[in-house]
Amino acid sequence: MSKNKLTYIDLFAGAGGLSEGFTREKFEAVAHVEMNAEACDTIRTRIAYHHLKTKNKLDLYYSYLKKEISREQLWDLIPKKRMESIIHSEISDKTINDIFRQIDKRINSKEVDVICGGPPCQAYSLVGRSRDPERMKNDQRNFLFKYYGAFLKKYKPKFFVFENVLGLLTAGNKKYFFEMLELFSDLGYSTDYSILNAEDYGVLQKRRRVIIIGRKGKLNFTFPELKKMENSFETKKDLFYDLPILKPGQAMDVAKYTKPINKYLSLTETRNGIDFTTQHITRNHNDRDLTIYSMAINKWLNGRERLKYCDIPKKIQTHKNTTAFLDRYKVVDPLGHCHTVVAHISKDGHYYIYPDKKQVRSISVREAARLQSFPDDFYFEGGRTASFKQIGNAVPPLMAQSIAKKLISII
């Protein structure tokens, strides 16, 4: 571990959206703890990127993106100690002591400056509760914050950053939220929370999340004011405009840009100086879905109206319920910002239809990644479905970076 860099532990790390923001601000990772194998592989590949960047050897990373070298060859270039920061494990009573042991080997009595992360959100989400007859009351994920508290108790970081969905504020009639704050207080942290909108930090997506920040000590802590970014950019004109046209089911593992870099892609460092990106991959769609997608696109582009399920001709409807979940088909807004990208995008693309009559399809992996503000050289391991899931679950790196930048100034 470097003596001068601030350090952090990323819990429930996912693909590393929070980590990407903290790494950009020169924090050094003590550990990324994540139970999903594909997400752990994604973090390994991103660690390779950051390491090779510091060595001025990014050409080797680009060789991997172009499939000129294997993943194992790429990872072999990276010091073993850096790769050991990834702890592929569920956090539970059975595993937590072993996770502590692995982290203890890495810190060598050095203090941990920040712990960040957020438990899986399904138990707190409004959609999750609406689909569960028990309203998620018996879901053990409701109590994962207690493990988060165990890490605070052991490593006593100067600050922590806890991220979750808005449903956290109301789940269990606010029971879990208040239990959480009480636990953090008992552990010696003064906390405050805010609802952050990713749009305020340059993300072209309507994404609101609860962020709790805690500071070690009993002095009252007030949620800091984060630097915002003017964001009048448009999804299609500014974010998607330089990516090649795709047909349904088409996969461009390496995609050459069709237009020069613009203000948004430069300002946010979405494009990083190379002439290609990867994973411009979309699903195949049957004729029925393509017909419905065309209807949805026409309705949105011509009148900014959403297609309702009851408006679909009966001969192509697949179920008789025309009173609930009417907005199953949703077009990405080309003139504004996209609606929230969620992990369900991994199961179907109906909720994320590309906004163009010339490209009747759902959005690609790369387009989804851009909507979450991941840079174009960020590679998601595990294939198309795994990539979509990692992207939908992630914290947008631009928002994470704004939080990390503020914590540096305070520390």
C-alpha positions in Angstrom: 0.0 0.0 0.0 1.2 3.5 -0.8 2.0 5.6 2.3 0.6 8.9 0.9 -2.6 7.9 -0.9 -5.9 7.8 0.9 -7.4 4.3 1.1 -10.8 2.8 0.8 -12.7 -0.4 1.1 -15.6 -1.0 -1.4 -18.3 -3.3 0.0 -20.9 -5.0 -2.2 -18.6 -3.6 -5.0 -20.5 -4.8 -8.1 -18.6 -3.8 -11.3 -16.8 -1.0 -9.5 -18.7 2.1 -10.3 -17.9 3.6 -6.9 -14.4 2.4 -7.1 -13.9 4.0 -10.5 -14.9 7.4 -9.1 -12.6 7.0 -6.1 -9.7 5.7 -8.2 -9.9 8.8 -10.5 -9.4 10.9 -7.4 -6.3 9.0 -6.5 -7.7 6.9 -3.7 -6.1 3.5 -3.3 -8.2 0.4 -2.9 -7.6 -1.8 0.2 -10.3 -4.2 -0.9 -13.3 -4.7 -3.2 -15.7 -7.3 -1.6 -18.2 -8.7 -4.1 -20.1 -12.0 -4.4 -20.7 -12.0 -8.2 -17.9 -13.8 -10.1 -18.3 -11.8 -13.3 -18.3 -8.5 -11.5 -15.0 -9.5 -9.7 -13.5 -10.3 -13.1 -14.6 -6.8 -14.3 -12.8 -5.2 -11.4 -9.7 -7.2 -12.1 -9.7 -6.0 -15.7 -10.2 -2.4 -14.6 -7.4 -2.7 -12.1 -5.2 -3.8 -15.1 -6.3 -0.7 -16.9 -5.3 1.7 -14.1 -2.0 -0.1 -13.4 -0.9 -0.1 -17.0 -2.0 3.6 -17.3 0.5 4.5 -14.5 3.2 2.6 -16.4 2.5 4.2 -19.7 1.7 0.8 -21.1 -2.0 1.2 -22.1 -1.2 -0.3 -25.5 -1.2 -3.7 -23.7 -4.6 -3.1 -22.3 -5.9 -2.1 -25.7 -4.4 -5.3 -27.1 -6.7 -7.1 -24.8 -9.8 -5.1 -25.9 -8.9 -6.0 -29.4 -8.6 -9.7 -28.5 -5.0 -9.8 -29.5 -4.0 -11.2 -26.0 -6.0 -13.3 -23.6 -7.5 -12.1 -20.3 -5.0 -14.3 -18.4 -2.1 -12.7 -20.3 -3.5 -9.2 -19.4 -3.9 -10.1 -15.7 -0.4 -11.7 -15.5 1.0 -8.2 -16.2 -0.4 -6.9 -13.0 1.3 -7.2 -9.5 -0.3 -10.0 -7.5 -0.8 -7.7 -4.5 -3.0 -5.4 -6.6 -5.2 -8.3 -7.7 -5.5 -9.6 -4.1 -7.6 -6.5 -3.3 -10.5 -8.4 -4.9 -12.3 -10.6 -2.4 -14.8 -12.8 -4.2 -17.2 -13.6 -1.4 -20.7 -13.1 0.0 -20.7 -11.2 3.2 -22.3 -13.4 5.9 -21.7 -14.8 9.4 -19.8 -17.6 7.8 -17.5 -15.5 5.7 -16.9 -12.2 7.5 -14.0 -13.3 9.6 -12.1 -14.7 6.6 -12.8 -11.4 4.7 -11.4 -9.5 7.7 -8.3 -11.8 7.6 -7.7 -11.1 3.9 -8.0 -7.3 4.4 -5.8 -7.4 7.5 -3.0 -8.9 5.4 -3.2 -5.9 3.1 -3.4 -2.9 5.4 -0.3 -3.6 7.6 -1.8 -1.5 10.4 -2.4 1.4 8.0 -5.6 3.3 8.7 -8.5 3.0 6.3 -9.8 6.4 5.3 -13.1 5.5 3.7 -15.5 2.6 3.5 -18.0 2.8 0.7 -20.7 0.7 -0.9 -24.4 -0.3 -0.6 -26.0 -3.6 0.0 -28.2 -5.1 -2.8 -31.2 -2.9 -3.1 -34.0 -5.4 -4.0 -35.2 -5.6 -0.5 -35.6 -1.8 -0.3 -36.9 -1.1 -3.8 -40.5 -0.2 -4.4 -40.7 -2.6 -7.3 -39.2 -5.5 -5.3 -41.8 -4.9 -2.5 -44.7 -4.7 -4.9 -43.8 -8.1 -6.4 -43.4 -9.9 -3.1 -46.5 -10.9 -1.2 -44.6 -10.6 2.0 -43.4 -7.1 1.0 -39.8 -8.3 1.5 -40.3 -8.4 5.2 -38.5 -11.8 5.5 -35.8 -10.9 3.0 -32.4 -11.2 4.8 -31.0 -8.5 2.5 -32.9 -6.0 4.7 -30.3 -6.5 7.4 -27.1 -6.5 5.3 -26.4 -3.0 6.7 -25.4 -4.7 10.0 -22.5 -6.4 8.2 -21.6 -2.9 6.8 -21.6 -1.8 10.5 -19.2 -4.7 11.4 -16.7 -3.3 8.9 -17.0 0.2 10.4 -16.5 -1.2 13.9 -13.3 -3.1 12.9 -11.6 -0.6 10.6 -12.9 2.7 12.0 -12.6 4.7 8.8 -12.6 8.5 8.9 -15.7 8.5 6.7 -18.1 6.1 5.1 -20.4 6.4 2.1 -23.5 4.3 2.0 -25.5 4.2 -1.2 -29.0 2.8 -1.9 -32.4 3.3 -3.6 -35.0 5.8 -2.5 -37.1 2.9 -1.2 -34.7 2.7 1.7 -36.3 5.7 3.3 -39.7 4.0 3.5 -39.0 0.2 3.6 -40.5 -1.4 6.7 -42.3 1.8 7.5 -38.9 3.5 7.8 -37.8 0.8 10.3 -34.6 -0.2 8.5 -33.5 3.3 7.8 -33.8 4.4 11.5 -32.1 1.2 12.7 -29.3 1.9 10.3 -28.8 5.5 11.6 -28.9 4.3 15.1 -26.3 1.6 14.4 -24.0 4.1 12.8 -24.4 6.4 15.8 -23.7 3.7 18.2 -20.5 2.9 16.3 -19.3 6.5 16.8 -20.3 8.2 13.5 -22.2 11.4 13.0 -24.2 11.0 9.8 -26.3 13.0 7.4 -28.0 11.9 4.1 -29.1 13.4 0.9 -31.0 12.3 -2.2 -28.6 12.8 -5.1 -29.7 13.0 -8.7 -27.1 11.6 -11.1 -28.1 14.2 -13.7 -26.5 16.9 -11.5 -23.1 15.3 -12.0 -23.0 14.9 -15.7 -24.9 11.6 -16.1 -27.5 11.6 -18.9 -29.9 9.6 -16.8 -32.7 10.4 -14.3 -31.3 8.4 -11.4 -32.0 9.4 -7.8 -30.2 7.6 -4.9 -30.0 8.0 -1.2 -26.4 8.7 -0.1 -25.6 8.5 3.7 -22.2 9.9 4.6 -20.8 9.4 8.1 -17.8 11.0 9.8 -16.0 9.4 12.8 -16.7 11.4 15.9 -19.7 12.9 17.7 -19.5 16.4 16.3 -22.6 17.1 14.1 -21.9 16.3 10.5 -23.8 18.0 7.7 -24.0 16.5 4.2 -21.4 18.4 2.1 -22.3 20.4 -1.0 -20.9 18.5 -4.0 -19.7 20.2 -7.2 -22.4 19.9 -9.8 -22.1 20.1 -13.6 -24.4 22.0 -16.0 -26.2 19.3 -17.9 -28.3 20.4 -20.8 -26.8 17.6 -23.0 -29.1 15.3 -24.9 -29.0 11.5 -25.0 -29.0 10.9 -28.8 -27.2 14.1 -30.0 -24.5 14.1 -27.4 -24.1 10.6 -25.9 -25.0 8.1 -28.7 -24.1 10.2 -31.8 -20.7 8.7 -32.7 -21.5 5.0 -32.2 -22.1 2.8 -35.4 -25.6 1.8 -36.5 -26.6 -1.6 -35.2 -29.2 -4.1 -36.3 -31.0 -6.3 -33.8 -28.8 -9.1 -32.6 -25.6 -7.5 -34.1 -22.4 -7.6 -32.0 -19.5 -5.3 -32.6 -16.9 -6.5 -30.1 -14.7 -3.7 -31.4 -16.6 -0.6 -32.7 -14.9 2.2 -34.6 -16.3 5.7 -33.9 -18.2 7.2 -36.8 -17.8 10.8 -35.8 -15.2 13.0 -34.0 -15.4 13.6 -30.3 -17.9 16.2 -29.1 -18.0 18.5 -26.0 -19.9 16.0 -23.8 -17.7 13.0 -24.5 -14.6 15.1 -24.0 -15.8 16.9 -20.8 -16.8 13.6 -19.1 -13.8 11.6 -20.5 -16.2 9.1 -22.0 -13.9 8.8 -24.9 -10.2 8.5 -23.8 -8.2 9.2 -26.9 -8.4 6.0 -28.8 -10.4 5.5 -32.0 -12.6 2.6 -30.9 -14.8 1.2 -28.1 -16.0 -2.3 -27.3 -19.2 -4.2 -26.5 -21.5 -2.4 -28.9 -23.8 -5.4 -28.7 -27.5 -5.6 -28.8 -30.1 -8.4 -28.5 -31.9 -10.1 -31.2 -35.7 -9.4 -31.3 -38.6 -11.4 -32.8 -40.9 -9.8 -35.3 -43.6 -9.2 -32.7 -41.2 -7.2 -30.5 -39.9 -5.2 -33.5 -43.5 -4.3 -34.4 -44.2 -3.1 -30.9 -40.9 -1.2 -30.7 -41.7 0.6 -34.0 -45.1 1.6 -32.5 -43.4 2.8 -29.3 -40.8 4.8 -31.2 -43.3 6.5 -33.5 -45.5 7.4 -30.5 -42.6 8.9 -28.5 -40.9 10.8 -31.4 -44.1 12.2 -32.8 -45.9 13.2 -29.6 -43.7 12.3 -26.6 -46.3 9.8 -25.5 -45.5 6.4 -24.1 -47.0 3.3 -25.7 -49.4 1.6 -23.3 -49.9 -2.1 -23.4 -53.6 -1.7 -24.0 -52.8 0.2 -27.2 -51.0 -2.8 -28.7 -53.2 -4.7 -31.2 -54.7 -7.7 -29.5 -53.3 -10.1 -32.0 -49.8 -9.4 -30.8 -50.5 -9.1 -27.1 -49.2 -12.0 -25.0 -51.3 -11.6 -21.9 -54.7 -10.3 -21.0 -53.8 -8.0 -18.3 -54.3 -4.5 -19.8 -54.7 -2.6 -16.5 -51.3 -3.1 -14.8 -47.7 -2.6 -15.8 -48.9 -0.7 -18.9 -45.6 1.0 -19.6 -43.6 -2.2 -20.3 -42.3 -0.7 -23.5 -40.3 2.5 -23.1 -38.2 4.5 -25.5 -35.0 6.3 -24.3 -35.7 10.0 -24.5 -33.4 11.3 -27.3 -33.9 15.0 -26.5 -33.4 14.8 -22.7 -32.0 12.2 -20.3 -32.9 8.5 -20.0 -35.1 7.1 -17.3 -33.3 5.0 -14.6 -31.2 2.1 -15.9 -31.8 -0.9 -13.7 -30.5 -4.5 -13.5 -33.7 -5.8 -15.2 -32.2 -4.6 -18.5 -30.3 -7.9 -18.4 -33.5 -9.9 -18.8 -35.1 -7.9 -21.7 -34.7 -4.7 -23.5 -38.3 -3.6 -23.7 -37.8 -0.8 -21.2 -34.8 0.7 -23.1 -35.7 1.0 -26.8 -33.3 2.9 -29.0 -34.9 6.3 -30.1 -34.6 6.0 -33.9 -36.8 4.6 -36.6 -33.7 3.6 -38.5 -32.5 1.4 -35.6 -35.5 -0.5 -34.2 -33.9 -2.4 -31.3 -33.1 -2.2 -27.7 -29.9 -0.3 -26.6 -26.5 -1.9 -26.7 -24.2 -2.8 -23.8 -22.0 0.1 -24.6 -25.0 2.5 -24.8 -26.2 1.3 -21.4 -22.7 1.8 -20.0 -22.5 5.4 -21.4 -25.9 6.1 -19.8 -24.3 5.1 -16.5 -21.3 7.3 -17.3 -18.8 4.5 -17.6 -15.9 5.4 -20.0 -15.6 3.7 -23.3 -12.5 1.8 -22.3 -14.3 0.2 -19.3 -14.7 -3.5 -20.1 -17.4 -5.7 -18.5 -16.6 -9.3 -18.2 -19.0 -12.2 -18.4 -20.9 -11.7 -21.7 -23.9 -9.6 -22.7 -26.4 -10.6 -20.0 -23.8 -10.3 -17.2 -22.7 -7.0 -18.5 -26.2 -5.5 -18.6 -26.8 -6.7 -15.0 -23.5 -5.2 -13.8 -24.3 -1.9 -15.5 -27.8 -1.7 -14.1 -26.6 -2.3 -10.5 -23.8 0.2 -10.6 -23.2 3.6 -9.1 -22.5 6.1 -11.9 -18.7 6.8 -11.8 -19.3 10.5 -12.4 -21.4 10.8 -9.3 -19.0 8.7 -7.3 -16.1 10.9 -8.4 -17.9 14.0 -7.2 -18.4 12.4 -3.8 -14.7 11.2 -3.7 -13.5 14.7 -4.6 -15.4 16.3 -1.8 -14.2 13.8 0.8 -10.6 14.5 -0.2 -11.1 18.2 0.5 -12.6 17.4 3.9 -10.0 14.9 5.0 
